[in-house]
């Protein structure tokens, strides 16, 4: 089968022919029909892979710190060999796809071959995914739109953490793919949306999707003016940058006792004063929701009881698909390009070059 592979050592991105996976206990084997490129995240990976070893170190000081700790604890030679091995490991790309179930591993009882499902499987013709990372696609939702379910669940989890309520105002900083999905979800929940992005075209797209106001360069004072002096009830930061500017903007725009949720990437050198005087809440959203990175939940299939954890990551994914099925979440306008799987490198070249607008 074919799969998109990123070489971290030399930066080469390629479409390779590799053996197809076998179904495992508690997992689902899926023949992908559509796979969504998360352009922001995947471009960051490509850019990092293309840097020299020194450049990689400068880009990821957290990893350098871990390497230094390993040298102290395990010795230089052992650590160097581990780092070399890690750099030589092929990295899969992609984490939001949709396809048809080929087989179900032992213990999977609620899915069967032929079912249509969305999962966090990578860009590959066949993927093997834990059951708790799959969700059924309604019959009226095409695979191309269902492939947005994972990204949609990331936005949905952040909105849940923001505790946005009917009639409140949310300010979305960063109107890339996840930011646009957040606009759609907030509007579906009856929340008034204000947005900003460096790209004017993305701001225009957000307005088409239901944002009341979206334009580049919005300041905290602008948000206060648009909310009769109150400020935004919630702020979602979906931008991806090392700058502190999104955090500073969020702190200036949020109302007293409001809530700021970071689901993108931003500098975190926080100025205590605006948070102190406003008693604003700040939280970092963890991917798709409860269960993420918990091996008992994801790999071993131990679900959390809905009575105690209503919205696990799997139930968030399913909620996105159900909203698509009901017509409450219309993803179609976010799809800017389609590529046959064999032309995957053409799609990545488009993203790298940045010479024409793209979204989904």
Buried (B, 14 or more C-beta within 10 A) or exposed (E): BBBBBBBBBEBEBEBEEEEBBEBBEBBBBBBBBBBBBBBBBBBBBBEBBBBEEEEBEEBBEEEEEEBEEBBEEEEEEEBEEEBEEEBEEBBBBBBBBBBBBBBBBEEBEEBEEEBBBBBBBBBBBBBBBBBBBBBBBBEEBBBBBBBBBBBBBBBBBBBBBBEBEEEBBBBBBBBBBBBBBBBBBBBBBEBBBBBBBEEEEBBBBBBEBBBEBBBEEBEBEBBBEBBEEBBBBBBBBBBBBEEBEBBBBBBBBBBEEBBBBBBBBBEEEEEEEBBEEBEBBBEBBBBBBBBBEBEEBBBEBEBBEEEEBEBBBBBBBBBBBBBBBEEEBEBEEBBBBEBEBEEBEEBBEBBEEEEEEBBB
